[in-house]
Amino acid sequence: MIYVIIALIILLAFMVFNALKMKPEDTGRYEKKTEYDFDKELALKRFQDMLRKKTIWPRDTEPDYEEFRSFLPMLKKDYPEVFKAMEVNIINDYGILLKWKGSSDKKPVVLMAHYDVVAVDEALWDHEPFGAEVVDGSIYARGTSDTKCIIAGLLEAVDYQLAHGYVPERDIYFSFTNNEETGGPTTPAIVRWFEENKIEPWFVLDEGGAIINDAPLGVKDEFAMIGVSEKGVVNITLKAKGIGGHSSTPSTKTDSTYKLVRAINKLNADPFRKHLHPVTEKLLGIYGSHSSFLYRFIFGNMWLFRPIVMKVLESNKETAAMISTTAALTQLKGAPAVNIIPPVAEAGYSVRIAPGDTIDSCLEHFRKVINDPDVELSHEGGVEASPVSPIDNSAYQLIQKVVYESYSEVYCCPYIQNGATDSRNFHRIYPNVYRFAMFRMSGAERQAIHGNNESIRVSSYYEGIVAYINLLTELNNAEE
């Protein structure tokens, strides 16, 4: 018995040691570089000019092409010195690819954003969606955070660096695309341009995460969420076939609607497998190091507590999406009138594919779970999950360094992004692709993306400019 007690004491001591060694990263060794004398009033005005362009690229109708045709001339007018230094390439009519020629043969980088935006319902906004009004310290307009803030931040940073004699040591490409929101062909065309010209970037940086202040697990610190991969997506349609007829004589055996509901219930009862990706485990470990001793004890000993952690993550829809492929039922179609039993009933699913799963494995899961010859499956829009970019290389470390130079008490965290970005097109070919906008964004601001009253704090916009100035500086200092 005494040996059992000794073994338990040793085990407990080992587990406590694992918890105690989980400490937040020391960011104090980085010199803060946040004081730059750029013209804030002018920077805000130029940002507002971009936001007032109604660059909506619809999915099913024609866009207002004039808004897109006038976007580049507006940029040239607002940033004359920037465009004197840039080689301008127009890709796919409205894609803007700028090249800032470097002085050496160091590998280039690609900095991305898109200037198309989703449509708005003006009646639901408290501010004119393209008015770019500043109210109580925030600027309201469609595109403020998705992602004209990045375009403005990058161009302001270039303008500042040019005025202070900066010469890039490596080629820097700026890719501003026009149909990201619809998964359009412009970025694939830009990637082909890189392939045809045999240009391999050191790394690519696109939209994605931001600096957040609402991490889970009771964490109070702010985190720069750096996307190192993103889920794939495929739209799957179930088509249940039956006899059809009058609603006065229903049948649970032959009606398409019953067969469809049965298939839906099977899918609800048997979701995709849960698994903790190493990136997500790293994220939880970082969160845990900033949380209470209880969380550090748990996440420091995942070998024991993994089943409990998985149950906790499953209990919340946001964290549940971190540990599996998800299938959201988004469309239902039946009869044109309520008194008709349709011969065919349909259900549409938006499936977000986690790394480790594939389009084929998702379809196979649907087939296996439904197991009904009267329910046909079809799919469209298939994009596989992106590869996972490394976090132990010089590119990720450079992004970290820029964050720590630009923000106090902010910590970096890798994660797998649920949403889709244009960067997935680069990631199919190039290994170092990261998704991070260098701005503070509150939970409410992130929720308003694609929603009503999209906004960003003016102070956050200015902080982002500082971060992008630091990024350009560090691109000269860094070695691949």
C-alpha positions in Angstrom: 0.0 0.0 0.0 2.8 2.4 0.9 4.2 2.0 -2.6 0.9 2.9 -4.2 0.8 6.0 -2.1 4.3 7.0 -3.0 3.6 6.4 -6.7 0.5 8.6 -6.5 2.5 11.3 -4.7 5.1 11.2 -7.5 2.5 11.2 -10.2 0.7 14.2 -8.6 4.1 16.1 -8.2 4.8 15.4 -11.9 1.4 16.8 -12.9 1.8 19.9 -10.7 5.3 20.4 -12.3 3.7 20.2 -15.8 1.2 22.8 -14.7 3.7 25.2 -13.1 6.0 25.2 -16.2 3.2 26.5 -18.3 3.9 30.2 -18.4 3.0 33.0 -20.8 5.7 33.8 -23.4 8.1 36.5 -22.4 7.4 39.4 -24.8 9.4 42.0 -22.8 12.5 41.2 -24.7 11.1 43.0 -27.8 11.6 46.7 -28.1 8.3 48.5 -28.6 8.2 50.6 -31.8 4.9 52.5 -31.8 5.7 56.2 -32.2 5.5 57.3 -35.8 4.7 60.8 -37.0 2.3 59.9 -39.8 -0.6 62.2 -40.7 -3.5 60.6 -38.9 -6.1 63.0 -40.3 -5.0 62.3 -43.8 -4.8 58.5 -43.2 -8.4 58.5 -42.0 -9.6 60.6 -44.9 -7.9 58.2 -47.4 -9.5 55.2 -45.6 -12.9 56.9 -45.9 -12.4 57.4 -49.6 -12.0 53.6 -50.0 -15.0 52.8 -47.8 -17.3 55.1 -49.8 -16.7 53.0 -52.9 -19.6 50.6 -53.2 -17.5 47.7 -54.4 -20.1 45.0 -53.9 -19.4 41.9 -56.0 -22.7 39.9 -56.0 -22.8 36.2 -56.4 -25.8 36.0 -58.8 -26.0 39.3 -60.5 -23.7 41.7 -62.3 -21.7 44.2 -60.1 -21.5 47.9 -60.6 -18.3 47.8 -62.7 -17.8 51.5 -62.5 -17.2 51.3 -58.7 -14.5 48.8 -59.4 -13.0 50.6 -62.4 -12.7 53.8 -60.3 -11.0 52.1 -57.3 -7.5 52.0 -58.6 -7.5 55.6 -60.0 -8.7 56.7 -56.5 -5.8 54.9 -54.9 -3.3 56.5 -57.3 -4.8 59.9 -56.6 -4.6 59.4 -52.8 -1.2 57.8 -52.7 0.8 59.4 -55.6 4.2 58.6 -54.1 3.3 55.0 -53.4 2.3 54.4 -57.0 5.4 56.1 -58.3 7.4 53.4 -56.6 5.1 50.5 -57.7 4.8 48.4 -60.8 1.1 47.9 -61.4 -0.3 44.7 -62.9 -4.0 44.3 -63.6 -5.1 40.7 -63.3 -8.5 39.4 -64.5 -9.6 43.0 -65.3 -10.0 44.2 -61.6 -7.4 42.4 -59.6 -4.7 44.8 -58.5 -1.2 43.3 -58.1 1.5 45.8 -57.1 5.2 45.1 -57.0 7.6 47.1 -54.9 11.0 46.2 -56.4 13.6 45.1 -53.8 17.3 45.8 -53.9 18.5 42.2 -53.4 17.6 38.7 -54.5 16.0 37.8 -51.1 12.8 35.8 -51.5 9.7 38.1 -52.0 6.6 38.3 -49.8 3.0 38.6 -50.8 0.7 40.8 -48.7 -3.0 40.3 -49.5 -6.4 41.8 -49.0 -9.6 42.2 -51.0 -11.6 45.3 -51.8 -14.9 43.7 -52.7 -17.5 43.6 -50.0 -20.8 41.8 -49.4 -24.2 43.4 -49.9 -26.0 45.4 -47.3 -29.6 45.9 -46.1 -29.5 49.6 -45.6 -32.7 49.5 -43.5 -31.0 47.5 -40.8 -28.0 49.8 -40.4 -27.9 52.7 -37.9 -25.4 54.5 -40.2 -25.1 54.9 -43.9 -23.3 51.7 -45.0 -21.0 53.6 -47.4 -20.9 56.9 -45.6 -17.8 56.1 -43.6 -19.1 58.2 -40.7 -17.0 58.5 -37.5 -19.2 58.1 -34.5 -18.0 57.8 -30.9 -14.5 56.9 -32.0 -15.5 54.2 -34.5 -15.8 54.4 -38.3 -18.9 52.7 -39.7 -19.0 51.3 -43.3 -19.1 48.0 -45.1 -15.6 46.9 -45.6 -14.1 48.6 -42.5 -12.8 45.3 -41.1 -13.3 43.0 -44.1 -10.8 44.1 -45.5 -10.3 47.6 -46.7 -8.6 48.3 -43.4 -5.7 46.1 -44.5 -5.4 47.8 -47.9 -5.4 51.2 -46.2 -3.0 50.1 -43.5 -0.5 48.7 -46.0 -0.6 51.7 -48.3 -0.2 54.1 -45.4 2.8 52.1 -44.2 4.4 52.2 -47.6 3.7 55.9 -47.9 5.3 56.5 -44.5 8.4 54.4 -45.2 8.9 56.0 -48.6 8.9 59.5 -47.0 11.6 58.3 -44.6 13.9 56.9 -47.2 13.1 53.2 -46.9 14.2 50.9 -49.7 12.9 47.3 -49.6 15.6 44.7 -49.7 13.2 42.1 -51.2 10.4 42.3 -53.7 7.1 43.0 -51.9 3.9 42.2 -53.7 0.5 43.6 -52.7 -2.4 41.6 -54.0 -5.8 43.4 -53.8 -8.6 41.4 -55.3 -12.1 42.1 -56.4 -14.1 38.9 -55.9 -12.9 37.1 -52.8 -16.4 37.1 -51.2 -17.7 34.9 -54.0 -14.6 32.7 -54.3 -14.1 34.3 -57.7 -11.3 33.6 -60.3 -9.0 36.6 -59.7 -6.8 35.2 -57.0 -6.4 31.9 -58.8 -5.3 33.9 -61.8 -2.8 35.8 -59.6 -1.4 32.5 -58.3 -1.0 31.3 -61.9 0.9 34.6 -62.7 3.3 33.7 -59.9 3.7 30.2 -61.2 4.3 31.3 -64.8 6.9 33.8 -63.7 8.5 31.2 -61.5 8.2 33.4 -58.4 8.2 31.6 -55.0 7.3 33.8 -52.1 9.0 33.4 -48.7 5.6 33.8 -47.1 2.1 35.1 -47.9 0.0 37.1 -45.4 -3.7 37.5 -45.8 -6.8 38.4 -43.8 -7.9 36.0 -41.1 -7.3 36.4 -37.4 -7.0 39.6 -35.5 -6.1 40.8 -32.0 -8.9 39.6 -29.7 -9.8 40.3 -26.1 -12.4 37.6 -25.6 -10.5 34.3 -25.5 -12.3 31.4 -23.8 -11.3 29.6 -20.5 -11.5 32.8 -18.4 -8.5 34.3 -20.1 -8.2 38.1 -19.7 -5.2 38.7 -21.9 -5.3 39.8 -25.6 -4.2 37.4 -28.3 -3.0 37.9 -31.9 -4.8 35.0 -33.6 -2.6 33.9 -36.5 -4.3 31.5 -38.9 -1.9 28.7 -40.1 -4.6 26.8 -42.0 -8.2 27.0 -43.0 -11.0 24.6 -43.3 -12.1 23.4 -46.7 -15.7 23.7 -47.8 -18.1 21.6 -49.9 -21.9 22.1 -50.4 -23.7 18.7 -50.3 -27.3 18.3 -51.4 -29.6 15.4 -50.3 -32.3 14.6 -52.8 -35.0 12.2 -51.4 -37.3 10.6 -53.9 -40.9 9.4 -53.2 -44.2 8.8 -54.9 -45.7 12.2 -54.1 -49.4 13.0 -54.2 -52.1 14.7 -52.1 -51.4 15.6 -48.5 -54.6 13.8 -47.4 -53.0 10.4 -47.8 -49.5 10.6 -46.3 -47.2 7.6 -45.9 -44.0 7.2 -43.8 -42.7 4.6 -46.3 -43.1 6.3 -49.7 -43.1 10.1 -49.0 -40.0 12.0 -50.0 -40.3 14.3 -47.0 -40.3 11.5 -44.5 -37.2 10.0 -46.1 -35.5 13.3 -46.1 -36.3 13.9 -42.4 -35.1 10.4 -41.6 -31.8 11.1 -43.3 -31.4 14.5 -41.5 -32.0 12.9 -38.2 -29.4 10.2 -38.9 -26.8 12.9 -39.7 -27.7 14.8 -36.5 -27.2 11.6 -34.4 -23.9 10.7 -36.0 -21.7 13.8 -36.6 -18.2 13.8 -37.9 -15.4 12.4 -35.7 -13.9 14.7 -33.1 -10.2 15.0 -33.0 -7.8 17.5 -31.5 -5.4 18.8 -34.2 -1.9 19.6 -32.9 -2.4 23.3 -33.8 -5.6 23.4 -31.7 -3.8 21.6 -28.9 -1.0 24.2 -29.1 -3.7 27.0 -29.0 -5.3 25.5 -25.9 -1.9 25.2 -24.2 -1.2 28.9 -24.8 -4.7 29.8 -23.5 -4.2 27.6 -20.5 -0.8 29.2 -19.6 -2.7 32.5 -19.2 -5.6 31.0 -17.2 -6.1 29.7 -13.7 -4.0 27.0 -12.1 -6.8 24.5 -12.7 -6.7 25.1 -16.4 -2.9 24.9 -16.4 -3.1 21.6 -14.5 -5.6 20.3 -17.1 -3.8 21.5 -20.3 -0.4 20.6 -18.9 -1.5 17.0 -18.5 -3.4 16.4 -21.7 -2.3 12.7 -21.7 -4.8 12.3 -18.8 -7.4 14.9 -19.3 -7.9 14.8 -23.1 -11.3 13.1 -22.9 -12.6 15.7 -20.4 -11.2 18.5 -22.6 -12.9 17.2 -25.7 -16.2 17.1 -23.8 -15.8 20.7 -22.7 -15.0 21.8 -26.2 -18.0 19.9 -27.6 -20.3 21.8 -25.3 -19.9 25.2 -27.0 -20.6 25.6 -30.7 -17.6 27.8 -31.4 -15.1 25.5 -29.7 -16.9 22.4 -31.1 -16.1 23.7 -34.6 -12.4 23.7 -33.6 -12.3 19.9 -33.2 -14.3 18.5 -36.2 -15.6 18.9 -39.7 -19.0 20.6 -39.4 -22.2 20.2 -41.5 -24.7 23.0 -41.3 -28.2 22.4 -42.7 -28.9 25.6 -44.6 -31.6 24.8 -47.2 -34.8 22.8 -47.4 -37.0 22.4 -50.5 -40.3 20.7 -50.8 -43.6 21.2 -52.5 -44.8 24.5 -54.0 -48.0 24.3 -51.9 -48.7 23.1 -48.4 -51.3 20.5 -49.5 -48.9 18.7 -51.9 -46.5 15.8 -51.1 -43.6 16.4 -53.4 -42.1 13.6 -55.4 -38.6 15.0 -54.5 -37.5 16.8 -51.3 -34.1 18.4 -50.9 -31.8 19.5 -48.1 -28.6 21.5 -48.6 -25.6 21.3 -46.2 -22.6 23.6 -46.0 -19.8 21.4 -44.9 -16.6 22.9 -43.4 -13.8 20.4 -43.8 -11.2 20.2 -41.0 -7.6 19.3 -41.8 -7.4 15.5 -41.9 -10.7 15.1 -43.6 -11.3 15.4 -47.4 -14.2 16.1 -49.7 -14.4 12.3 -50.5 -14.3 11.3 -46.8 -17.2 13.8 -46.1 -19.3 12.3 -48.9 -18.5 8.9 -47.7 -19.6 9.8 -44.2 -22.9 11.1 -45.5 -23.5 8.0 -47.6 -22.6 5.6 -44.7 -24.7 7.4 -42.1 -27.8 7.9 -44.4 -27.6 4.4 -46.0 -30.8 4.8 -48.1 -30.9 4.2 -51.8 -33.8 6.6 -52.1 -31.6 9.5 -51.0 -29.2 10.7 -53.6 -26.1 12.9 -52.9 -24.6 15.6 -55.0 -22.0 18.2 -54.2 -20.5 21.4 -55.6 -18.0 24.1 -54.5 -15.5 21.6 -53.3 -12.3 23.1 -51.8 -10.1 20.9 -49.6 -8.8 22.0 -46.3 -5.5 24.0 -46.6 -2.2 22.6 -45.6 -0.9 23.6 -42.2 1.9 26.3 -42.2 4.7 25.8 -39.8 5.0 27.9 -36.6 8.7 27.1 -35.9 10.1 28.9 -38.9 11.4 32.4 -39.6 8.3 33.6 -41.3 6.0 32.9 -38.4 8.6 34.3 -36.0 8.8 37.5 -38.0 5.0 38.0 -37.7 5.3 37.3 -33.9 8.1 39.9 -33.6 6.0 42.6 -35.4 3.1 41.9 -33.0 5.3 42.2 -30.0 7.0 45.4 -31.3 3.6 47.0 -32.0 1.4 46.0 -29.1 1.9 45.8 -25.4 0.5 42.7 -23.4 -0.6 40.9 -26.6 0.4 37.3 -27.1 0.5 35.3 -30.3 -1.5 32.1 -30.9 -1.8 29.9 -34.0 -5.2 28.6 -35.0 -7.1 26.8 -37.8 -9.5 29.2 -39.4 -13.1 28.1 -39.9 -13.9 30.6 -42.7 -12.4 30.7 -46.2 -10.0 33.3 -47.6 -8.3 33.9 -50.9 -5.0 32.7 -49.4 -6.1 29.1 -49.8 -5.2 29.5 -53.5 -1.6 30.3 -52.6 -1.5 27.6 -50.0 -2.1 24.8 -52.5 1.3 25.6 -53.9 3.4 27.6 -51.3 4.0 26.3 -47.7 4.2 29.5 -45.7 0.8 31.1 -45.8 -0.6 33.0 -42.7 -3.9 34.7 -42.0 -3.8 37.7 -39.7 -4.9 41.3 -39.9 -2.8 43.5 -37.6 -5.7 45.2 -35.9 -7.5 45.0 -32.6 -11.1 43.8 -33.2 -13.6 43.3 -30.4 -16.1 40.4 -30.4 -18.8 42.8 -31.4 -16.7 44.1 -34.3 -16.0 40.6 -35.6 -19.7 39.7 -35.3 -20.6 42.6 -37.5 -18.4 41.4 -40.4 -21.0 40.5 -43.1 -23.6 41.8 -40.8 -25.1 45.2 -39.9 -23.1 48.3 -38.6 -19.7 46.9 -39.5 -17.1 49.1 -37.9 -13.6 49.5 -36.6 -12.3 51.8 -33.9 -10.3 54.7 -35.3 -7.6 54.0 -32.7 -7.4 50.4 -33.8 -6.9 51.6 -37.4 -4.0 53.8 -36.4 -2.5 50.9 -34.4 -2.7 48.7 -37.5 -0.8 51.3 -39.5 2.0 51.2 -36.9 2.1 47.4 -37.1 2.4 47.4 -40.9 5.2 50.1 -40.7 7.0 47.7 -38.4 6.3 44.8 -40.7 8.0 46.6 -43.6 11.0 47.4 -41.4 11.4 43.8 -40.2 11.1 42.5 -43.8 14.5 44.2 -44.4 16.0 42.9 -41.1 14.9 39.3 -41.5 16.6 36.3 -43.0 14.6 33.4 -44.4 
